[in-house]
């Protein structure tokens, strides 16, 4: 009996950091992306946030994101919620010219919301975000892996 209790305690300790990371990532996500603070992120909010991200990531201000800018952004990321948003050069470079225009970057907003939207109501809640965060395969798809 004591072994079972001890095992359950150890399993709980090992699982706790992952749960805390998901909670932290979800709170960080909502803080940044839920512009109107209604508890949901719509395609419109995702577009606005991605527009601001594009401006921030376009380090040389040439109107395009290249592999160097994506690499620099990935290296600077300290918060896991951003990882699901950037999705990398390959997934955003729609015309295959080796760089991502603002239009290309913005066009993925709806796809991202669709991928995260567990109940298909057109918005992403913190619970849906956290569900995807807990789902390792979903995180890999969201990162473009």
JOKAZI-V973019 format. One record per residue. N is the residue number from 1. PSI is psi in radians with two decimals (999 if undefined). OMEGA is omega in whole degrees, -180 to 180 (* if undefined). BURIAL is b if it has 9 or more other ideal C-beta (glycine too) atoms within 8 Angstrom, else e. Layout:
((N:PSI:OMEGA:BURIAL) (N:PSI:OMEGA:BURIAL))
This chain:
((1:-0.79:-180:e) (2:-0.62:178:e) (3:-0.73:180:e) (4:-0.74:179:e) (5:-0.78:178:e) (6:-0.76:179:e) (7:-0.76:179:e) (8:-0.69:179:e) (9:-0.80:180:e) (10:-0.78:178:e) (11:-0.73:178:e) (12:-0.74:178:e) (13:-0.70:-180:e) (14:-0.60:-178:e) (15:-0.45:-174:e) (16:-0.82:-180:e) (17:-0.64:179:e) (18:-0.74:179:e) (19:-0.75:179:b) (20:-0.70:179:e) (21:-0.73:179:b) (22:-0.76:179:b) (23:-0.77:180:b) (24:-0.76:179:b) (25:-0.72:180:b) (26:-0.76:179:b) (27:-0.73:179:b) (28:-0.75:178:b) (29:-0.90:-177:b) (30:-0.68:180:b) (31:-0.69:-177:e) (32:-0.64:-169:e) (33:-0.42:180:b) (34:1.41:-172:b) (35:-0.71:-178:e) (36:0.12:176:e) (37:0.68:178:e) (38:0.09:179:e) (39:0.13:-179:e) (40:2.56:175:e) (41:2.04:-180:b) (42:3.00:176:b) (43:-0.71:180:b) (44:-0.74:178:e) (45:-0.70:178:b) (46:-0.70:178:b) (47:-0.77:179:b) (48:-0.76:-179:b) (49:-0.72:178:b) (50:-0.58:177:b) (51:-0.78:178:b) (52:-0.69:177:e) (53:-0.74:180:b) (54:-0.84:-180:b) (55:-0.68:180:e) (56:-0.72:-176:e) (57:-0.43:-178:b) (58:1.32:-172:b) (59:-0.68:-178:e) (60:0.04:175:e) (61:0.68:178:e) (62:0.02:179:e) (63:0.12:180:e) (64:2.68:171:e) (65:2.28:178:b) (66:3.14:-176:b) (67:-0.60:178:e) (68:-0.71:-179:e) (69:-0.67:176:b) (70:-0.73:179:b) (71:-0.76:179:e) (72:-0.73:180:b) (73:-0.72:179:b) (74:-0.70:-180:b) (75:-0.55:-177:e) (76:-0.27:-176:e) (77:2.23:175:b) (78:-0.17:-177:e) (79:2.19:-175:e) (80:-0.42:-179:b) (81:-0.54:180:b) (82:-0.51:-176:e) (83:-0.67:-178:b) (84:-0.27:-175:b) (85:-0.72:-175:b) (86:-0.84:176:b) (87:-0.01:170:b) (88:2.90:-178:b) (89:-0.85:-174:b) (90:-0.72:-178:e) (91:-0.38:-178:e) (92:-0.32:-178:b) (93:1.40:-173:b) (94:-0.70:-177:e) (95:0.01:174:e) (96:0.45:-178:e) (97:0.12:177:e) (98:0.10:177:e) (99:2.81:-176:b) (100:2.10:176:b) (101:2.93:177:e) (102:-0.71:179:e) (103:-0.76:178:e) (104:-0.77:-179:b) (105:-0.74:-179:b) (106:-0.55:-176:b) (107:-0.32:179:b) (108:-0.05:-178:b) (109:-0.84:-180:b) (110:-0.68:179:b) (111:-0.71:-179:e) (112:-0.80:179:b) (113:-0.77:179:b) (114:-0.72:-178:e) (115:-0.60:-177:b) (116:-0.38:-172:b) (117:1.64:-175:b) (118:-0.56:-177:e) (119:0.17:175:e) (120:0.67:178:e) (121:0.10:175:e) (122:0.05:178:e) (123:2.80:178:b) (124:2.21:177:b) (125:2.95:178:b) (126:-0.63:179:b) (127:-0.73:178:e) (128:-0.72:178:b) (129:-0.82:-179:b) (130:-0.62:176:b) (131:-0.79:178:b) (132:-0.61:180:b) (133:-0.70:179:b) (134:-0.44:-178:b) (135:1.76:-176:e) (136:-0.76:-179:e) (137:-0.66:178:e) (138:-0.71:178:b) (139:-0.71:180:b) (140:-0.75:178:e) (141:-0.71:-180:b) (142:-0.53:179:b) (143:-0.16:180:b) (144:0.25:-179:e) (145:999:*:e))
